[in-house]
Amino acid sequence: MPWLTIESAPDGVAVMTKIDDEHGVRNEQVLVRKGRLWWHEDGSMYVYYTPTHGRPK
C-alpha cells in the first residue's frame, strides 16, 4: 500500500504513520487522528508531532 499525505487520513481511524522529510524517515507507528491531535491506538496519550504520511493499517 503506498504512503499518502497525512491530510488524507480519516478522523478516528487507526493508520500507519511516519515522518518523512529532509531529515529522513522516522517515527513509524500506528496512530489515530482526533481533530488536530494524533493519539496512540489505545488512546493512552497523544504524540507531540504531526506525521507527514499515512496509509491503512
C-alpha distance matrix in Angstrom:
0.0 3.8 6.7 9.2 12.9 14.3 16.6 14.1 13.7 16.0 19.2 19.8 16.4 15.0 11.8 10.6 12.4 13.8 16.5 16.1 19.3 22.4 23.0 19.7 16.8 18.1 18.1 14.7 15.2 14.7 16.8 18.0 19.3 22.8 24.3 24.3 23.9 21.0 22.0 21.3 19.9 23.4 24.9 27.3 26.9 25.1 23.9 26.0 23.3 20.7 17.1 15.9 12.2 10.0 6.9 7.6 9.4
3.8 0.0 3.8 6.4 10.1 12.2 14.5 12.4 12.8 15.7 19.0 20.3 17.3 16.0 12.4 11.0 11.6 12.3 14.4 13.3 16.3 19.2 20.3 17.2 14.7 16.5 17.1 14.2 15.4 15.3 16.9 18.3 18.9 22.5 23.5 23.0 22.9 20.3 22.0 21.7 20.9 24.6 25.6 27.9 27.0 24.7 23.1 24.7 21.6 18.9 15.3 13.4 9.8 8.7 6.8 9.1 11.5
6.7 3.8 0.0 3.8 6.9 8.8 11.6 10.3 10.5 13.9 16.8 18.3 15.7 14.4 10.6 9.0 8.6 9.1 10.8 10.1 13.2 16.4 17.4 14.7 12.1 13.7 14.1 11.6 13.0 13.2 14.4 15.8 16.1 19.8 20.5 19.7 19.6 17.1 19.1 19.1 18.8 22.6 23.3 25.3 24.1 21.6 19.8 21.1 17.9 15.1 11.5 9.6 6.0 5.6 5.3 8.8 11.0
9.2 6.4 3.8 0.0 3.8 6.2 8.2 6.9 8.1 11.6 14.7 16.9 14.8 14.3 10.9 10.4 9.5 10.3 11.5 11.1 13.5 17.0 18.4 16.3 14.1 15.5 15.6 13.7 14.7 14.4 14.5 15.1 14.6 18.0 18.2 17.4 18.0 16.2 18.6 19.4 19.2 23.0 23.1 25.4 23.9 21.1 19.6 20.6 17.3 14.0 10.9 8.6 5.4 5.4 6.1 9.5 12.4
12.9 10.1 6.9 3.8 0.0 3.8 5.5 6.0 7.7 11.4 14.0 16.6 15.3 15.1 12.0 11.8 9.7 10.1 10.2 10.1 11.8 15.3 17.0 15.6 13.9 15.1 15.1 14.1 15.2 15.1 14.4 14.8 13.4 16.5 16.1 14.8 15.8 14.6 17.6 19.0 19.4 23.1 22.6 24.8 22.8 19.6 17.9 18.4 14.9 11.4 8.9 6.1 4.6 6.3 8.6 12.0 14.7
14.3 12.2 8.8 6.2 3.8 0.0 3.8 5.3 5.4 9.0 10.8 13.4 12.5 12.4 9.9 10.3 8.0 9.1 9.6 10.9 12.8 16.5 17.5 16.4 14.3 14.5 13.7 12.9 13.3 12.7 11.3 11.4 9.8 12.8 12.6 11.3 12.1 10.9 14.0 15.7 16.3 19.9 19.1 21.3 19.3 16.1 14.7 15.4 12.2 8.5 6.6 5.3 4.5 5.3 8.4 11.2 13.5
16.6 14.5 11.6 8.2 5.5 3.8 0.0 3.8 5.6 8.2 10.0 13.3 13.1 14.1 12.2 13.4 11.6 12.8 13.1 14.1 15.5 19.0 20.4 19.6 17.9 18.2 17.2 16.6 16.7 15.7 13.8 12.8 10.3 12.5 11.4 10.5 12.5 12.3 15.6 17.9 18.3 21.7 20.4 22.9 20.9 17.6 16.7 17.2 14.2 10.4 9.6 8.3 8.2 8.7 11.0 13.3 16.0
14.1 12.4 10.3 6.9 6.0 5.3 3.8 0.0 3.8 6.4 9.4 12.5 11.6 12.8 10.8 12.5 11.7 13.6 14.7 15.6 17.5 21.1 22.5 21.1 19.0 19.4 18.4 17.0 16.8 15.3 13.9 12.7 10.9 13.4 12.9 13.0 14.6 13.8 16.5 18.3 18.0 21.5 20.7 23.6 22.2 19.2 18.7 19.7 16.9 13.2 11.7 10.5 8.8 8.0 9.0 10.7 13.9
13.7 12.8 10.5 8.1 7.7 5.4 5.6 3.8 0.0 3.8 6.6 9.1 8.0 9.1 7.4 9.7 9.4 12.1 13.9 15.5 17.9 21.7 22.5 21.0 18.3 18.1 16.5 14.9 14.0 12.0 10.3 9.0 7.7 10.5 11.0 11.5 12.2 10.9 13.1 14.8 14.2 17.7 17.1 20.0 18.8 16.2 16.0 17.6 15.2 11.9 10.3 10.4 8.5 6.5 7.5 8.5 11.1
16.0 15.7 13.9 11.6 11.4 9.0 8.2 6.4 3.8 0.0 3.8 6.4 6.0 8.6 8.5 11.8 12.1 15.3 17.2 19.2 21.6 25.4 26.0 24.5 21.8 21.2 19.1 17.5 15.9 13.2 11.2 8.7 7.3 9.0 9.8 11.5 12.4 11.5 13.1 14.9 13.8 16.8 16.0 19.4 18.7 16.4 17.1 19.1 17.3 14.2 13.3 13.9 12.3 9.9 10.1 9.7 12.0
19.2 19.0 16.8 14.7 14.0 10.8 10.0 9.4 6.6 3.8 0.0 3.8 5.7 8.6 9.8 13.2 13.3 16.4 18.2 20.7 22.9 26.7 27.0 25.9 23.1 22.0 19.5 18.4 16.3 13.4 10.6 7.2 5.1 5.6 6.7 9.2 9.9 9.6 11.0 13.3 12.5 14.9 13.5 16.9 16.2 14.1 15.4 17.5 16.3 13.7 13.7 15.1 14.2 12.1 12.9 12.4 13.8
19.8 20.3 18.3 16.9 16.6 13.4 13.3 12.5 9.1 6.4 3.8 0.0 3.8 6.7 9.3 12.9 13.7 17.1 19.4 22.2 24.7 28.5 28.3 27.0 24.0 22.5 19.5 18.2 15.5 12.2 9.4 5.7 5.6 5.6 8.4 11.1 10.6 9.6 9.5 11.2 9.7 11.7 10.6 14.2 14.3 13.0 15.0 17.7 17.2 15.1 15.1 17.1 16.0 13.4 13.8 12.4 12.9
16.4 17.3 15.7 14.8 15.3 12.5 13.1 11.6 8.0 6.0 5.7 3.8 0.0 3.8 6.3 10.0 11.7 15.4 18.1 20.7 23.6 27.4 27.3 25.5 22.2 20.9 18.1 16.2 13.5 9.9 8.3 5.5 6.9 8.7 11.4 13.4 12.6 10.6 10.4 11.1 8.9 11.6 11.7 15.2 15.5 14.3 15.7 18.6 17.7 15.5 14.5 16.2 14.4 11.2 10.7 8.8 9.2
15.0 16.0 14.4 14.3 15.1 12.4 14.1 12.8 9.1 8.6 8.6 6.7 3.8 0.0 3.8 7.0 9.2 12.9 16.0 18.7 21.9 25.6 25.1 23.1 19.6 18.0 15.1 12.9 10.0 6.3 5.5 4.5 7.6 10.2 13.3 14.4 12.8 9.8 9.1 8.7 6.3 9.7 10.5 13.6 14.0 13.0 13.9 17.1 16.3 14.5 13.0 15.1 13.1 9.8 9.4 7.6 6.6
11.8 12.4 10.6 10.9 12.0 9.9 12.2 10.8 7.4 8.5 9.8 9.3 6.3 3.8 0.0 3.8 6.1 9.9 13.2 15.4 18.8 22.5 22.2 19.9 16.5 15.4 13.0 10.4 8.3 5.4 5.7 6.3 8.5 11.9 14.4 14.8 13.5 10.3 10.6 10.2 8.8 12.5 13.4 16.0 15.8 14.2 14.1 16.9 15.3 13.1 10.8 12.3 9.8 6.2 5.7 4.9 4.8
10.6 11.0 9.0 10.4 11.8 10.3 13.4 12.5 9.7 11.8 13.2 12.9 10.0 7.0 3.8 0.0 3.8 7.1 10.8 12.8 16.4 20.0 19.4 16.8 13.2 12.2 10.2 7.0 5.6 4.3 6.4 8.8 11.0 14.6 16.9 16.5 14.9 11.4 11.8 10.8 10.1 13.8 15.0 16.9 16.4 14.8 13.8 16.4 14.5 12.8 9.8 11.1 8.5 5.5 5.4 6.1 5.1
12.4 11.6 8.6 9.5 9.7 8.0 11.6 11.7 9.4 12.1 13.3 13.7 11.7 9.2 6.1 3.8 0.0 3.8 7.2 9.6 13.0 16.7 16.1 13.9 10.6 9.5 7.6 5.5 5.5 5.9 6.5 9.1 10.3 14.0 15.7 14.5 13.0 9.8 11.1 10.9 11.4 15.1 15.5 17.1 15.7 13.4 11.6 13.6 11.3 9.4 6.1 7.6 5.7 4.3 6.7 8.9 8.8
13.8 12.3 9.1 10.3 10.1 9.1 12.8 13.6 12.1 15.3 16.4 17.1 15.4 12.9 9.9 7.1 3.8 0.0 3.8 6.3 9.7 13.2 12.3 10.2 6.9 6.1 5.3 4.3 6.6 8.7 9.5 12.3 13.0 16.6 17.8 15.9 14.5 11.6 13.2 13.0 14.3 17.8 18.0 19.0 17.1 14.6 11.9 13.1 10.3 8.9 5.4 6.3 5.5 6.5 9.3 12.1 12.1
16.5 14.4 10.8 11.5 10.2 9.6 13.1 14.7 13.9 17.2 18.2 19.4 18.1 16.0 13.2 10.8 7.2 3.8 0.0 3.8 6.4 9.8 9.1 7.8 5.6 5.4 6.0 7.1 9.8 12.1 12.2 14.7 14.6 17.9 18.4 15.9 14.8 12.7 14.9 15.2 17.1 20.4 20.1 20.8 18.4 15.4 12.3 12.3 9.0 7.9 5.0 4.9 6.4 8.9 12.2 15.4 15.7
16.1 13.3 10.1 11.1 10.1 10.9 14.1 15.6 15.5 19.2 20.7 22.2 20.7 18.7 15.4 12.8 9.6 6.3 3.8 0.0 3.8 7.2 7.5 5.5 4.4 6.6 8.8 9.3 12.6 15.0 15.5 17.9 17.7 21.1 21.3 18.8 18.2 16.2 18.6 18.9 20.5 23.9 23.8 24.5 22.2 19.2 16.0 15.8 12.4 11.0 8.1 6.2 7.1 10.2 13.1 16.6 17.4
19.3 16.3 13.2 13.5 11.8 12.8 15.5 17.5 17.9 21.6 22.9 24.7 23.6 21.9 18.8 16.4 13.0 9.7 6.4 3.8 0.0 3.8 5.4 5.4 6.7 8.9 11.4 12.7 15.9 18.4 18.4 20.6 20.0 23.0 22.7 19.8 19.6 18.2 20.9 21.5 23.5 26.8 26.3 26.9 24.1 21.0 17.6 16.6 13.1 12.0 10.1 7.9 9.8 13.4 16.4 20.0 21.0
22.4 19.2 16.4 17.0 15.3 16.5 19.0 21.1 21.7 25.4 26.7 28.5 27.4 25.6 22.5 20.0 16.7 13.2 9.8 7.2 3.8 0.0 3.8 5.5 8.6 11.0 14.0 15.7 19.1 21.8 22.0 24.3 23.6 26.5 26.1 23.0 22.8 21.5 24.2 24.8 26.9 30.1 29.6 29.9 27.0 23.9 20.4 18.9 15.7 15.2 13.6 11.6 13.6 17.2 20.0 23.7 24.6
23.0 20.3 17.4 18.4 17.0 17.5 20.4 22.5 22.5 26.0 27.0 28.3 27.3 25.1 22.2 19.4 16.1 12.3 9.1 7.5 5.4 3.8 0.0 3.8 7.1 8.6 11.8 14.0 17.4 20.5 20.9 23.6 23.3 26.3 26.3 23.1 22.3 20.7 22.9 23.1 25.5 28.4 28.1 27.9 25.2 22.4 18.7 17.3 14.5 14.8 13.4 12.3 14.3 17.5 20.4 23.8 24.1
19.7 17.2 14.7 16.3 15.6 16.4 19.6 21.1 21.0 24.5 25.9 27.0 25.5 23.1 19.9 16.8 13.9 10.2 7.8 5.5 5.4 5.5 3.8 0.0 3.8 6.5 10.2 11.5 15.2 18.4 19.3 22.3 22.4 25.7 26.1 23.3 22.3 20.2 22.2 21.9 23.9 27.0 27.1 27.2 24.8 22.2 18.6 18.0 15.1 15.0 12.7 11.5 12.5 15.3 17.8 21.1 21.3
16.8 14.7 12.1 14.1 13.9 14.3 17.9 19.0 18.3 21.8 23.1 24.0 22.2 19.6 16.5 13.2 10.6 6.9 5.6 4.4 6.7 8.6 7.1 3.8 0.0 3.8 7.3 7.9 11.6 14.8 16.1 19.1 19.7 23.2 24.0 21.5 20.3 17.7 19.4 18.9 20.5 23.7 24.1 24.4 22.3 19.8 16.5 16.6 13.8 13.4 10.5 9.9 10.1 12.4 14.6 17.7 17.6
18.1 16.5 13.7 15.5 15.1 14.5 18.2 19.4 18.1 21.2 22.0 22.5 20.9 18.0 15.4 12.2 9.5 6.1 5.4 6.6 8.9 11.0 8.6 6.5 3.8 0.0 3.8 5.7 9.1 12.6 13.8 17.2 18.0 21.3 22.4 20.0 18.2 15.5 16.7 15.9 17.9 20.8 21.1 21.1 19.0 16.8 13.5 13.8 11.5 11.9 9.5 10.3 10.8 12.5 14.9 17.6 16.9
18.1 17.1 14.1 15.6 15.1 13.7 17.2 18.4 16.5 19.1 19.5 19.5 18.1 15.1 13.0 10.2 7.6 5.3 6.0 8.8 11.4 14.0 11.8 10.2 7.3 3.8 0.0 3.8 6.1 9.6 10.5 14.0 15.2 18.3 19.8 17.6 15.3 12.3 13.1 12.1 14.3 17.0 17.3 17.2 15.2 13.3 10.1 11.2 9.5 10.2 8.1 10.2 10.6 11.4 13.9 16.0 14.9
14.7 14.2 11.6 13.7 14.1 12.9 16.6 17.0 14.9 17.5 18.4 18.2 16.2 12.9 10.4 7.0 5.5 4.3 7.1 9.3 12.7 15.7 14.0 11.5 7.9 5.7 3.8 0.0 3.8 7.2 9.3 12.9 14.6 18.1 20.0 18.4 16.2 12.8 13.3 11.8 13.0 16.1 17.1 17.6 16.2 14.5 12.1 13.9 12.1 11.8 8.8 10.5 9.5 9.3 11.0 12.8 11.5
15.2 15.4 13.0 14.7 15.2 13.3 16.7 16.8 14.0 15.9 16.3 15.5 13.5 10.0 8.3 5.6 5.5 6.6 9.8 12.6 15.9 19.1 17.4 15.2 11.6 9.1 6.1 3.8 0.0 3.8 6.3 10.0 12.5 15.8 18.2 17.2 14.6 10.9 10.5 8.5 9.3 12.4 13.6 14.3 13.5 12.3 10.7 13.4 12.3 12.1 9.7 12.1 10.9 9.6 10.7 11.6 9.6
14.7 15.3 13.2 14.4 15.1 12.7 15.7 15.3 12.0 13.2 13.4 12.2 9.9 6.3 5.4 4.3 5.9 8.7 12.1 15.0 18.4 21.8 20.5 18.4 14.8 12.6 9.6 7.2 3.8 0.0 3.8 7.1 10.2 13.4 16.2 16.0 13.5 9.7 8.9 6.9 6.4 9.9 11.3 12.9 12.7 11.7 11.2 14.4 13.5 12.7 10.6 13.1 11.5 9.0 9.5 9.4 7.2
16.8 16.9 14.4 14.5 14.4 11.3 13.8 13.9 10.3 11.2 10.6 9.4 8.3 5.5 5.7 6.4 6.5 9.5 12.2 15.5 18.4 22.0 20.9 19.3 16.1 13.8 10.5 9.3 6.3 3.8 0.0 3.8 6.7 9.7 12.6 12.3 9.8 6.1 5.4 4.9 5.3 8.9 9.0 11.0 10.2 8.7 8.7 12.0 11.3 10.3 9.2 12.2 11.3 9.2 10.6 10.6 9.4
18.0 18.3 15.8 15.1 14.8 11.4 12.8 12.7 9.0 8.7 7.2 5.7 5.5 4.5 6.3 8.8 9.1 12.3 14.7 17.9 20.6 24.3 23.6 22.3 19.1 17.2 14.0 12.9 10.0 7.1 3.8 0.0 3.8 6.5 9.7 10.4 8.4 5.5 5.1 6.3 5.8 8.9 8.1 11.1 10.5 9.0 10.2 13.2 12.7 11.2 10.8 13.6 12.7 10.4 11.5 11.0 10.5
19.3 18.9 16.1 14.6 13.4 9.8 10.3 10.9 7.7 7.3 5.1 5.6 6.9 7.6 8.5 11.0 10.3 13.0 14.6 17.7 20.0 23.6 23.3 22.4 19.7 18.0 15.2 14.6 12.5 10.2 6.7 3.8 0.0 3.8 6.1 6.9 5.8 4.5 6.2 9.0 9.4 12.0 10.3 13.1 11.7 9.2 10.3 12.5 11.7 9.6 10.0 12.4 12.3 10.7 12.5 12.6 13.1
22.8 22.5 19.8 18.0 16.5 12.8 12.5 13.4 10.5 9.0 5.6 5.6 8.7 10.2 11.9 14.6 14.0 16.6 17.9 21.1 23.0 26.5 26.3 25.7 23.2 21.3 18.3 18.1 15.8 13.4 9.7 6.5 3.8 0.0 3.8 6.1 5.5 6.2 7.3 10.6 11.0 12.6 10.0 12.9 11.6 9.5 11.6 13.5 13.4 11.8 13.1 15.6 15.8 14.4 16.1 15.9 16.4
24.3 23.5 20.5 18.2 16.1 12.6 11.4 12.9 11.0 9.8 6.7 8.4 11.4 13.3 14.4 16.9 15.7 17.8 18.4 21.3 22.7 26.1 26.3 26.1 24.0 22.4 19.8 20.0 18.2 16.2 12.6 9.7 6.1 3.8 0.0 3.8 5.7 8.0 10.2 13.8 14.6 16.3 13.5 16.0 14.1 11.5 13.1 14.0 13.5 11.6 13.5 15.4 16.2 15.5 17.6 17.9 19.0
24.3 23.0 19.7 17.4 14.8 11.3 10.5 13.0 11.5 11.5 9.2 11.1 13.4 14.4 14.8 16.5 14.5 15.9 15.9 18.8 19.8 23.0 23.1 23.3 21.5 20.0 17.6 18.4 17.2 16.0 12.3 10.4 6.9 6.1 3.8 0.0 3.8 6.9 9.9 13.6 15.3 17.2 14.4 16.3 13.7 10.4 11.0 11.1 10.3 8.5 11.0 13.0 14.6 14.7 17.5 18.6 19.6
23.9 22.9 19.6 18.0 15.8 12.1 12.5 14.6 12.2 12.4 9.9 10.6 12.6 12.8 13.5 14.9 13.0 14.5 14.8 18.2 19.6 22.8 22.3 22.3 20.3 18.2 15.3 16.2 14.6 13.5 9.8 8.4 5.8 5.5 5.7 3.8 0.0 3.8 6.5 10.2 12.3 14.1 11.2 12.7 9.9 6.6 7.5 8.4 8.5 7.6 10.2 13.1 14.5 14.3 17.0 17.9 18.1
21.0 20.3 17.1 16.2 14.6 10.9 12.3 13.8 10.9 11.5 9.6 9.6 10.6 9.8 10.3 11.4 9.8 11.6 12.7 16.2 18.2 21.5 20.7 20.2 17.7 15.5 12.3 12.8 10.9 9.7 6.1 5.5 4.5 6.2 8.0 6.9 3.8 0.0 3.8 7.0 9.2 11.5 9.4 11.1 8.7 5.4 5.9 8.1 7.8 6.9 8.2 11.6 12.4 11.7 14.2 15.0 14.8
22.0 22.0 19.1 18.6 17.6 14.0 15.6 16.5 13.1 13.1 11.0 9.5 10.4 9.1 10.6 11.8 11.1 13.2 14.9 18.6 20.9 24.2 22.9 22.2 19.4 16.7 13.1 13.3 10.5 8.9 5.4 5.1 6.2 7.3 10.2 9.9 6.5 3.8 0.0 3.8 6.2 7.9 5.8 7.4 5.7 3.9 6.1 9.4 10.3 10.3 11.1 14.7 15.0 13.6 15.5 15.5 14.5
21.3 21.7 19.1 19.4 19.0 15.7 17.9 18.3 14.8 14.9 13.3 11.2 11.1 8.7 10.2 10.8 10.9 13.0 15.2 18.9 21.5 24.8 23.1 21.9 18.9 15.9 12.1 11.8 8.5 6.9 4.9 6.3 9.0 10.6 13.8 13.6 10.2 7.0 3.8 0.0 3.8 5.5 5.3 6.3 5.9 6.0 7.4 11.2 12.1 12.5 12.5 16.0 15.8 14.0 15.4 15.0 13.1
19.9 20.9 18.8 19.2 19.4 16.3 18.3 18.0 14.2 13.8 12.5 9.7 8.9 6.3 8.8 10.1 11.4 14.3 17.1 20.5 23.5 26.9 25.5 23.9 20.5 17.9 14.3 13.0 9.3 6.4 5.3 5.8 9.4 11.0 14.6 15.3 12.3 9.2 6.2 3.8 0.0 3.8 5.5 7.8 8.9 9.4 11.0 14.8 15.3 15.0 14.4 17.5 16.5 14.0 14.4 13.2 10.9
23.4 24.6 22.6 23.0 23.1 19.9 21.7 21.5 17.7 16.8 14.9 11.7 11.6 9.7 12.5 13.8 15.1 17.8 20.4 23.9 26.8 30.1 28.4 27.0 23.7 20.8 17.0 16.1 12.4 9.9 8.9 8.9 12.0 12.6 16.3 17.2 14.1 11.5 7.9 5.5 3.8 0.0 3.8 5.5 8.2 10.1 12.5 16.2 17.5 17.7 17.6 21.0 20.2 17.8 18.2 16.7 14.3
24.9 25.6 23.3 23.1 22.6 19.1 20.4 20.7 17.1 16.0 13.5 10.6 11.7 10.5 13.4 15.0 15.5 18.0 20.1 23.8 26.3 29.6 28.1 27.1 24.1 21.1 17.3 17.1 13.6 11.3 9.0 8.1 10.3 10.0 13.5 14.4 11.2 9.4 5.8 5.3 5.5 3.8 0.0 3.8 5.6 7.5 10.6 14.1 15.7 16.0 16.7 20.2 20.0 18.0 19.0 18.0 16.2
27.3 27.9 25.3 25.4 24.8 21.3 22.9 23.6 20.0 19.4 16.9 14.2 15.2 13.6 16.0 16.9 17.1 19.0 20.8 24.5 26.9 29.9 27.9 27.2 24.4 21.1 17.2 17.6 14.3 12.9 11.0 11.1 13.1 12.9 16.0 16.3 12.7 11.1 7.4 6.3 7.8 5.5 3.8 0.0 3.8 7.2 10.1 13.4 15.7 16.9 17.9 21.6 21.8 20.2 21.5 20.7 18.6
26.9 27.0 24.1 23.9 22.8 19.3 20.9 22.2 18.8 18.7 16.2 14.3 15.5 14.0 15.8 16.4 15.7 17.1 18.4 22.2 24.1 27.0 25.2 24.8 22.3 19.0 15.2 16.2 13.5 12.7 10.2 10.5 11.7 11.6 14.1 13.7 9.9 8.7 5.7 5.9 8.9 8.2 5.6 3.8 0.0 3.8 6.8 9.7 12.3 13.8 15.3 19.1 19.9 18.8 20.8 20.7 19.0
25.1 24.7 21.6 21.1 19.6 16.1 17.6 19.2 16.2 16.4 14.1 13.0 14.3 13.0 14.2 14.8 13.4 14.6 15.4 19.2 21.0 23.9 22.4 22.2 19.8 16.8 13.3 14.5 12.3 11.7 8.7 9.0 9.2 9.5 11.5 10.4 6.6 5.4 3.9 6.0 9.4 10.1 7.5 7.2 3.8 0.0 3.8 6.7 8.8 10.2 12.0 15.7 16.8 16.2 18.6 19.1 18.0
23.9 23.1 19.8 19.6 17.9 14.7 16.7 18.7 16.0 17.1 15.4 15.0 15.7 13.9 14.1 13.8 11.6 11.9 12.3 16.0 17.6 20.4 18.7 18.6 16.5 13.5 10.1 12.1 10.7 11.2 8.7 10.2 10.3 11.6 13.1 11.0 7.5 5.9 6.1 7.4 11.0 12.5 10.6 10.1 6.8 3.8 0.0 3.8 5.6 7.7 9.5 13.2 14.8 14.8 17.7 18.8 17.8
26.0 24.7 21.1 20.6 18.4 15.4 17.2 19.7 17.6 19.1 17.5 17.7 18.6 17.1 16.9 16.4 13.6 13.1 12.3 15.8 16.6 18.9 17.3 18.0 16.6 13.8 11.2 13.9 13.4 14.4 12.0 13.2 12.5 13.5 14.0 11.1 8.4 8.1 9.4 11.2 14.8 16.2 14.1 13.4 9.7 6.7 3.8 0.0 3.8 7.1 9.8 13.1 15.5 16.5 19.7 21.4 20.8
23.3 21.6 17.9 17.3 14.9 12.2 14.2 16.9 15.2 17.3 16.3 17.2 17.7 16.3 15.3 14.5 11.3 10.3 9.0 12.4 13.1 15.7 14.5 15.1 13.8 11.5 9.5 12.1 12.3 13.5 11.3 12.7 11.7 13.4 13.5 10.3 8.5 7.8 10.3 12.1 15.3 17.5 15.7 15.7 12.3 8.8 5.6 3.8 0.0 3.8 6.4 9.5 12.2 13.7 17.2 19.3 19.3
20.7 18.9 15.1 14.0 11.4 8.5 10.4 13.2 11.9 14.2 13.7 15.1 15.5 14.5 13.1 12.8 9.4 8.9 7.9 11.0 12.0 15.2 14.8 15.0 13.4 11.9 10.2 11.8 12.1 12.7 10.3 11.2 9.6 11.8 11.6 8.5 7.6 6.9 10.3 12.5 15.0 17.7 16.0 16.9 13.8 10.2 7.7 7.1 3.8 0.0 3.8 6.5 9.2 10.8 14.4 16.8 17.4
17.1 15.3 11.5 10.9 8.9 6.6 9.6 11.7 10.3 13.3 13.7 15.1 14.5 13.0 10.8 9.8 6.1 5.4 5.0 8.1 10.1 13.6 13.4 12.7 10.5 9.5 8.1 8.8 9.7 10.6 9.2 10.8 10.0 13.1 13.5 11.0 10.2 8.2 11.1 12.5 14.4 17.6 16.7 17.9 15.3 12.0 9.5 9.8 6.4 3.8 0.0 3.8 5.8 7.5 11.2 13.9 14.6
15.9 13.4 9.6 8.6 6.1 5.3 8.3 10.5 10.4 13.9 15.1 17.1 16.2 15.1 12.3 11.1 7.6 6.3 4.9 6.2 7.9 11.6 12.3 11.5 9.9 10.3 10.2 10.5 12.1 13.1 12.2 13.6 12.4 15.6 15.4 13.0 13.1 11.6 14.7 16.0 17.5 21.0 20.2 21.6 19.1 15.7 13.2 13.1 9.5 6.5 3.8 0.0 3.8 7.1 10.8 14.2 15.6
12.2 9.8 6.0 5.4 4.6 4.5 8.2 8.8 8.5 12.3 14.2 16.0 14.4 13.1 9.8 8.5 5.7 5.5 6.4 7.1 9.8 13.6 14.3 12.5 10.1 10.8 10.6 9.5 10.9 11.5 11.3 12.7 12.3 15.8 16.2 14.6 14.5 12.4 15.0 15.8 16.5 20.2 20.0 21.8 19.9 16.8 14.8 15.5 12.2 9.2 5.8 3.8 0.0 3.8 7.2 10.7 12.4
10.0 8.7 5.6 5.4 6.3 5.3 8.7 8.0 6.5 9.9 12.1 13.4 11.2 9.8 6.2 5.5 4.3 6.5 8.9 10.2 13.4 17.2 17.5 15.3 12.4 12.5 11.4 9.3 9.6 9.0 9.2 10.4 10.7 14.4 15.5 14.7 14.3 11.7 13.6 14.0 14.0 17.8 18.0 20.2 18.8 16.2 14.8 16.5 13.7 10.8 7.5 7.1 3.8 0.0 3.8 7.0 8.8
6.9 6.8 5.3 6.1 8.6 8.4 11.0 9.0 7.5 10.1 12.9 13.8 10.7 9.4 5.7 5.4 6.7 9.3 12.2 13.1 16.4 20.0 20.4 17.8 14.6 14.9 13.9 11.0 10.7 9.5 10.6 11.5 12.5 16.1 17.6 17.5 17.0 14.2 15.5 15.4 14.4 18.2 19.0 21.5 20.8 18.6 17.7 19.7 17.2 14.4 11.2 10.8 7.2 3.8 0.0 3.8 6.3
7.6 9.1 8.8 9.5 12.0 11.2 13.3 10.7 8.5 9.7 12.4 12.4 8.8 7.6 4.9 6.1 8.9 12.1 15.4 16.6 20.0 23.7 23.8 21.1 17.7 17.6 16.0 12.8 11.6 9.4 10.6 11.0 12.6 15.9 17.9 18.6 17.9 15.0 15.5 15.0 13.2 16.7 18.0 20.7 20.7 19.1 18.8 21.4 19.3 16.8 13.9 14.2 10.7 7.0 3.8 0.0 3.8
9.4 11.5 11.0 12.4 14.7 13.5 16.0 13.9 11.1 12.0 13.8 12.9 9.2 6.6 4.8 5.1 8.8 12.1 15.7 17.4 21.0 24.6 24.1 21.3 17.6 16.9 14.9 11.5 9.6 7.2 9.4 10.5 13.1 16.4 19.0 19.6 18.1 14.8 14.5 13.1 10.9 14.3 16.2 18.6 19.0 18.0 17.8 20.8 19.3 17.4 14.6 15.6 12.4 8.8 6.3 3.8 0.0
